[in-house]
Amino acid sequence: MTIDCSYVLYEPQFKPTKAVDRAAAYDIRAYITDPLQDEDIAQIKDYAFKHWAEVYIDGQHYKHPIRDLTLEAFSTGSKATILFPTQRKIVSAGFEVSLSTAQAGATAAMLVCARSGLACKHGILVANAPGIVDENYPLTVGVGLYNTSKHIHVFTHGARIAQVMFIESLEPTETIVTKLQNNGERIGGFGSTGV
């Protein structure tokens, strides 16, 4: 079965792409329209100084952000978005998508998931992971990024921020009953089989 997928791209490089051949997921990028202002840079410096926070730009660590203002992402006018510790922010992925499937009883969907490197190394998660883009979603795809780390993360225009998978969601045959049939021996719930 195949899923038909049509895009409206805000720039050509914002089409979801596989990082390696035969990957299951496609990387998506941050589409940033607002440039950094002087007050944004001042806020980064102030927070880093007061909280001993380190700064990461597109996942790359900068040890002395307060001194090193020659970094492109710290320059006034650079297109970038800032995630302070515990902050959540919706970041545009730079495209709209239309999904469909010919399989009877199925609906096409796109799942938005965290990138493993950003999540495991840096604590940058997709807030509602997996985010679900349905067939009938008409707007720009956005990613709800959540910074769970103690550090400042800056993402520049075009940086890889998440990954997506395309799936078919099957329609169940639903029945209302007065009692469920026991399909196995297991009883109990969360943690009942051990840690």
Buried (B, 14 or more C-beta within 10 A) or exposed (E): EEBEBEBEBBEEEBEBEEEEEEEEBBBBBBBBEEEBEEEBBEBBBEBBEEEEBBBBBBBEEBEEBEEEEEBEBBEEEBBBBBBBBEEEBEBBBBBBBBBEBEEEEBBBBBBBBBBEEBBEEBBBBBBEBBBEBEBEBEEBBBBBBBBBBEBBBBBBBBBBBBBBBBBBBEEEEEEEEEEEEEEEEEEEEEEEEEE
